[in-house]
Amino acid sequence: MRIAAVLSIALLAAACAGVPFEPLPEAPALRETPAVGSPNDAADDPAIWIDRADSARSLILGTDKQAGLYVYGLDGAVKDFLAVGALNNVDLRQDVTIGAFAGDIAAASNRSDNTVTLFTIDKGKVTKSGAFASAIVEPYGLCLGVSGGKIYVFVAYKTGDLIAYELSGAGAGVEAARLKLASQLEGCVHDDDAGVLFIGEEGRGVWKAGFANGAFDATTPVDAVRGPSGIHADIEGMAIYRLDETRGYLVVSSQGDDSYAVYDRAGDNRFLGRFRIVAGAGGVDGAQETDGLDVTAAALGPDFPAGLLVAQDGFNDPKGSKQNFKLVDWRRVNAALALPK
């Protein structure tokens, strides 16, 4: 979601006046995908699927929120496209069991028909497996979570509502719980180990809520827009870089200043720093105004031995190009911020 028009105009005026964003550490993009097929604000959210047999053959799912779902290789090339509607956010879980289904599953918020669209992933083949109706019009943000042996789809809405739907199969889901914040939500990520859901309230900041036995605990703040960390509205995509059951990082898109905030995944979620994605070698440009992102700590072949960050690029080069996704070697992020082990 783009920030409010008045704020956009103010930022544009500041840029034209030569007022720069504050300097931040930088991580270069290593690769990029082709531009999505739809014009204007179209590319949105990625999800990384890991090939257990050969991690270098892992895939990236990426939404075109006007048309459907792309499937990319780690080289950025398009492997497949599913024309299934206006998908906004996508997430996946691997090695799960839901009723008679066992395997890998993905879910996406589909604004074309007001549903959550479900997919199976088998040996790298992504197939639509079903859909279920959203309880509120226009499903927006989305993430998956595993809790108590059950699989949940968390859907965030512009109304400030967030609903947890329990999956009852590879193509069906039912509402289990809901919470509400004051304003528009989108990004979310569930820490399956800790039983914590992180939520992005676009204009206000980052929140978290415990989730267990199909119910939410009270929400508590993690960080606020324009607070000491310097994050800017809109708060957008978020993902967890998981080192093990307790260690790792929460990564959040601070869209309003083209940056990415990193927090300790555990405890009080200590703020660890912000960085920007800049141009890399071979003509790959950086990323600005990022909507969705995903990250993994898995070693994905020789180019991503410490993991991969994928971020939507809201202003792809050359100027006037359609949007796409950027791939960043996590070692570059780690070096930029000197992250603790």
N, C-alpha and C positions, 0 to 999 in steps of 0.2 A: 504494500500500500504506500503510495506517495504521501509525503507530508502535506499539510494543509496549504492551499493555494497562496494565502497571504505570506506564510513562512517561506514558501518556495520563492516568491517574488523578492522577499527580503534577502534571502541567501544569494539569489542571482544578482541583485543590486550590489551586495557586498563583494561578490566575485568580480563584477565589472569594475568596481572601484579599487580593485587590487588588494582587498583585505583577505589574506590567506587563512586557511585552517591552521591550527597549531601544528608544529612539526611533530611527527610521531615515528617510531621505528617502522621499518618497511620490510615486507616479504614479497619477493618477485613471483609472479605467476609463471609456472613452467609450461603449461599448455592451456588450450582453450577449445571449446566445442565450436562447431559451425553455428552461425546465427539460427535462431528458431525461425519457423516459417511465417509466424504472425507479426504484424507491425506494431510499433509503439510499445506500450507496457505489456509484455507478453511472457517472457521467460520468468519463472518465479522460484521454484523450490527443487533442490536435488536430494537424492537419497543414495547412499553407497551400498551396493550388494557385493559381498565378498565370495569369490569362488573358492570353496574349501579345497578343491583338488589342485588348483593352480591360481594363486592369488594375483598373478600378473594378468589374468584373464577376467578380473573383477569388472563390474559394470557400475554405471551411474544412471539412475533414473532421474529425469528432469522434466518438470511440467512446463507446458505452453498453456497459459491460462485462458487462451482463446480457442484451443484446438485439441489438446490431448497430451500424451505422455511419450517423451523421447527415451530411448535406451542408447547409452554411449559406452564405448570402450575407454580404457585408461589413456588411449592415445587421443581421445576427444572425438573420434569418428562416430557417426551415427550407425548403430547396429539395427535399430528398429524404431518404428513410430506407431503408436496406437491412437487412432482418431476416435477418442471416447468422450469428448466434450471438454468443457471449460474447467480443467483441473487446476486448482490453486496450489495446494500443498500436498506433499507426498512423504510417506515414511514407510519403513519396512522392519520386519523382524525375521530372523532365520532360525531354523531348527525348532519350530513350535508345533504343538499339537492342539488342535481345536476340533473336538468331536472326532469324526472319522478321518479328518485331514491331518497329515503330518508333513511338514516341509517348511518352505519359505513363503512369506505372504507380504504383500504391500497394500497400502490403502491410500486413497486420495480424496480430497474434498472436491465435489463436482457441482459447480454452480449451474450447469446446463439443465440438470434435472433435479436439483435439490437433494442429492444423495451423497453417501460415501461409497465410492467405487472401490471394489476389492480385486486384487490380482494375486495369482500364484506365480512363483518363479521356480522353474525346474530346469536345472542344468543351463542356466542363462537365458532360458526362454520365458518371457513375460506374457501371461495370458490373463485376460479379464475373467474373473470367476463369479462375479455377482455384484450386487449393490443393495444398500438398504437406505430407507428414507431418513433424512435429517429432521430432527424434532423442531428445529427453527429454520426459517427461510434463510437461504444463502450460507451454506457451510463454508468456512473461510480458512482459518488456520487448522492444522491437524498434526498429530503425532501419535505414535503407537507406544504401548507399554505392556510389560508382563508383570502381573501381580498375583500372588497366591496361586500360581499355576494357570491363571486365566489371561487371555489377551484382550486388551482394551484399546479402543480408538478414542482419543481425546480430540474433540472438535471445538475450536474457538470461534466466536461469533463477534460481529461488529457491535452487537448489543451489550457486550461485556460478559455474556454468558459463556461458560465452558461446560460441555457435557461429556461424560465418560460413557461410551457404549461398549458393552461386553460382546465380543464376537462369539457366536454360537456355531459357526462353521466358516468355511472359506468364502461364503457369500451372504452372510446374515449377521445382524447385530441388534442389540436391544439396549435401551437406556438403562444405566445403572446408577448414576449419580450426576449432580451438577453443582457448580459454584458460580458466583457472579462477582465481577469487579466493576469499577465505576464507569469504565469507558472501553473503547474498541480494543479487542484482543486479536492477535494472530499467531506469532511464534510460540512454540512450546516444545519441550523435550522431557521425556520421563526417564529418570534414573532408576532402572530396574533393580539394581542392587540395594539402593538406599530407600526405595519406595517413596520417592519425591518427584513431584511434577514441577518443573520450572515453566513460568508463563510470562510472555511479553505483553504488557499493556502499552500499546503503541505510543501514546502521548505522555506516559507517566513513569514507566520503568519496568524493572524485572521483579517478579514475585515467585514464591515457591509455596507449595502445599503438600503435606503428606498425603499419600493415597494408599489405603490398605483395606482389605475385606470389602472392596467395592464402594468405599466411601472416602470423601475428602476430609482432611483436617482443615483448620483455619489457615488462611493465607498469611504469609509474613513477607516483608520486603527484603529484597536482596540488594537492589541498587535503584537510584532515582535519576531521572533525566535532569541534566544540569546540576548534578550533585558533584561531590569531590572527584569522582572518577572521570567526569567529563563526557559521559555518554549523552547523545543527542537523539531527540525524536526524529523519525519513528524508530521504536525498538522493533526489530524484525526477526529474522531467522535465528535459531539457536540450536546447538548440538553439544554432545558430550564427547570429549576425547578421553576414552576409558583406558587407563593403564592397567588396572586390576579391579578387584571388588570394591576398593575404597579410594584409590588414588586416581587423579585425572583432572580435567579442566572443563569448565563450562565456557563455550564460545558463543558470543552474541553479536549480531549485526547492529551497529549504531549507525543507522542509515543517514541521519542528518548531517554527519561530518565524514562520511565515507570511511568509517573505521570499524574495527572489530575489537570488542572487549573480551578479556579472558579473566576468569575467576577460578579460584580453587573449587573443585567440585564438591568437596566435603565441608563439614563443620559450618562456620558462619560465612562460607563462600567469599573468602578474602579476595579483593580485587588485585589482579596481578599485572595489569597493563593493557594498553591499546596499541594496535598496529594498523597499517594500511597495506593493501595489496597493490603493488606497483608493476610497471611493465617489466617483463623478463626478456630473455634472449629470443632471437628469431622472429621479432615482430609481434610477440604476444603482449597485448596491452594489459593494464591493471584493471581493477574493479572499482566501480563507484555506485553509490545508492543501492547497495545490496539488499534484496528482499530475503530469499531463503539461502541457507547454507547447510552443509553437512560435513562431518569430520569423522575419521577413524584412526585409531592407533595401530591398526593391523599393518604389517609389512606387506606392501602391494608391489612386489617385484623390485628390480634394481633402481627404478626412478623414485619410488616412494617407500624407502626401507623403514622409515619411522612413522609412516602413515600419510594421510591425504586430507587436505581441506578443499572442498568444492564450494564456490560462492557464485551466486547469480551476479551478473554485471549489468547494471542498469543503463550504462552509457558505453556501449561497445565501440571500438575504433575500427575503421575510420568513421569520422563524424557522420551521423545519419544512418549507421548500420543498425540492423535489428539486434536485439539483445541476445546474450549467450551466457555460458558458464565458464568460470576460470578454475583451473586445477593448480594447487599450490603444494609443493613438497613441505610436509610439516617440519622438517629440519630447519627450514627458513624461518618459520614462525618461532620455533624454539630458540634459534640464534638471535632473532630480533628482540625477544623479550627476556632472554636468559631465564627461562622458566625453571622452577625448582623440580627436582626429580620426585 
